[in-house]
Amino acid sequence: MTEKPTRRPRRFRPSDPRYQPEHDFAWRAKIRANAQSYLIYRWIVFFVGLTIVCLGLVLVPLPGPGWFIVILGLLIWASEFERAQQLLDFVKDRLTVWNAWVMTQNWFVRGVLGLLTFAFVLLIVWAVLRLSGSVVLLPQPYEDWMQEHLWL
């Protein structure tokens, strides 16, 4: 008979009533023990999270993982800041509600939503290529075709 592996205890923020210092990461507990190092640590977490959130917001209109990067920045903030955890919980709830709604729709509605999303992404790619002028980096036949047919 094989034994089930024991689950590691869940880690909670110090503001959470379920928080137990012995379940915290050792390095984080050591930082929290000194008020000055804890303040510096919080500022570092704030600026790292801010940088990642801003990068994600810049990438949102472009095709790719923009919202994922924003949520990653929120996760970093949520490790130390209660407001960020509340915002992250709100985002999770909204995504759950949206996903549940989409999954209850018939295939036609889901297909239309997929096509609208695809069209939006194509529009953003076209706008970025148009505004950046990066089509000139392509070989001449491709550049000519794109300028003639896609108005780039």
C-alpha positions as CSV (number, residue, x, y, z in Angstrom):
1,M,0.0,0.0,0.0
2,T,1.4,3.4,-1.0
3,E,1.1,6.3,1.3
4,K,-0.3,9.6,0.1
5,P,2.3,12.4,0.0
6,T,1.7,14.9,2.8
7,R,0.6,18.3,1.5
8,R,2.7,21.3,2.4
9,P,0.8,23.8,4.5
10,R,-0.7,26.7,2.7
11,R,1.0,30.0,3.2
12,F,-1.1,33.0,4.2
13,R,-0.3,36.7,4.5
14,P,0.4,38.0,8.0
15,S,-2.9,40.0,7.8
16,D,-4.9,36.8,7.3
17,P,-6.2,35.3,10.5
18,R,-5.1,31.8,9.4
19,Y,-1.5,33.0,9.2
20,Q,1.0,30.9,11.2
21,P,4.6,32.1,11.2
22,E,6.0,28.5,11.1
23,H,4.3,28.0,7.7
24,D,5.9,31.0,6.2
25,F,9.0,30.8,4.0
26,A,12.1,30.9,6.2
27,W,13.7,33.7,4.2
28,R,10.6,35.8,4.3
29,A,10.1,35.2,8.1
30,K,13.7,36.4,8.6
31,I,13.0,39.5,6.6
32,R,9.8,40.2,8.4
33,A,11.6,39.9,11.7
34,N,13.5,43.1,11.1
35,A,11.3,46.2,10.5
36,Q,13.9,48.0,8.3
37,S,14.6,45.1,6.0
38,Y,10.9,44.4,5.8
39,L,10.2,48.0,4.6
40,I,13.0,47.7,2.0
41,Y,11.6,44.3,0.9
42,R,8.1,45.7,0.5
43,W,9.4,48.6,-1.6
44,I,11.3,46.1,-3.8
45,V,8.1,44.0,-4.2
46,F,6.2,47.1,-5.0
47,F,8.6,48.3,-7.8
48,V,9.1,44.8,-9.3
49,G,5.3,44.3,-9.4
50,L,4.8,47.8,-10.8
51,T,7.3,47.2,-13.6
52,I,5.7,43.9,-14.5
53,V,2.1,45.4,-14.4
54,C,3.2,48.3,-16.6
55,L,4.9,46.1,-19.1
56,G,1.8,43.9,-19.2
57,L,-0.4,46.9,-19.8
58,V,1.8,48.1,-22.6
59,L,1.5,44.6,-24.2
60,V,-2.3,44.2,-23.7
61,P,-3.3,45.7,-27.1
62,L,-0.7,43.5,-28.8
63,P,-1.2,39.8,-29.6
64,G,0.4,37.8,-26.9
65,P,0.3,37.4,-23.1
66,G,-0.5,41.0,-22.0
67,W,-3.2,40.2,-19.5
68,F,-1.2,37.2,-18.2
69,I,1.8,39.5,-17.5
70,V,-0.5,42.0,-15.7
71,I,-1.9,39.2,-13.6
72,L,1.6,38.0,-12.8
73,G,2.4,41.5,-11.6
74,L,-0.7,41.4,-9.4
75,L,0.4,38.0,-8.0
76,I,3.7,39.6,-7.0
77,W,2.0,42.5,-5.3
78,A,-0.5,40.2,-3.6
79,S,2.3,38.4,-1.9
80,E,2.7,41.5,0.3
81,F,-0.2,43.9,-0.2
82,E,-3.7,43.2,0.9
83,R,-5.3,45.6,-1.7
84,A,-3.5,43.8,-4.5
85,Q,-4.9,40.5,-3.1
86,Q,-8.4,41.9,-3.1
87,L,-8.0,43.1,-6.7
88,L,-6.6,39.7,-7.7
89,D,-9.6,37.9,-6.0
90,F,-11.9,40.3,-8.0
91,V,-10.2,39.5,-11.3
92,K,-10.4,35.7,-10.5
93,D,-14.1,36.0,-9.8
94,R,-14.8,38.0,-13.0
95,L,-12.8,35.5,-15.1
96,T,-14.7,32.6,-13.5
97,V,-18.0,34.2,-14.2
98,W,-17.0,35.0,-17.8
99,N,-15.8,31.5,-18.4
100,A,-18.9,30.0,-16.9
101,W,-21.1,32.2,-19.1
102,V,-19.2,31.4,-22.3
103,M,-19.3,27.7,-21.5
104,T,-23.1,27.8,-21.2
105,Q,-23.5,29.3,-24.6
106,N,-24.1,27.2,-27.7
107,W,-21.4,26.5,-30.3
108,F,-22.6,29.4,-32.5
109,V,-22.2,32.1,-29.9
110,R,-18.8,30.7,-28.8
111,G,-17.7,30.6,-32.5
112,V,-18.8,34.3,-33.0
113,L,-16.9,35.3,-29.8
114,G,-13.9,33.5,-31.1
115,L,-14.1,35.1,-34.5
116,L,-14.6,38.6,-32.9
117,T,-11.5,38.0,-30.8
118,F,-9.5,36.9,-33.8
119,A,-10.7,39.9,-35.8
120,F,-9.7,42.2,-32.9
121,V,-6.2,40.7,-32.7
122,L,-5.8,41.1,-36.5
123,L,-6.9,44.7,-36.3
124,I,-4.3,45.3,-33.5
125,V,-1.5,43.7,-35.5
126,W,-2.5,45.7,-38.6
127,A,-2.5,48.9,-36.6
128,V,0.9,48.2,-35.0
129,L,2.4,47.4,-38.5
130,R,0.8,50.5,-39.9
131,L,2.0,52.8,-37.2
132,S,5.4,51.4,-36.7
133,G,6.3,51.1,-40.4
134,S,8.1,47.8,-39.7
135,V,6.8,46.3,-43.0
136,V,9.9,47.8,-44.6
137,L,12.0,45.2,-42.8
138,L,10.5,42.4,-44.9
139,P,11.9,41.3,-48.2
140,Q,10.8,43.4,-51.1
141,P,8.1,41.1,-52.7
142,Y,6.4,40.7,-49.3
143,E,6.7,44.4,-48.5
144,D,5.1,45.3,-51.9
145,W,2.3,42.7,-51.5
146,M,1.5,44.0,-48.0
147,Q,1.5,47.6,-49.1
148,E,-0.7,46.9,-52.0
149,H,-3.3,44.6,-50.4
150,L,-3.2,45.5,-46.8
151,W,-2.7,49.3,-47.1
152,L,0.4,49.2,-45.0
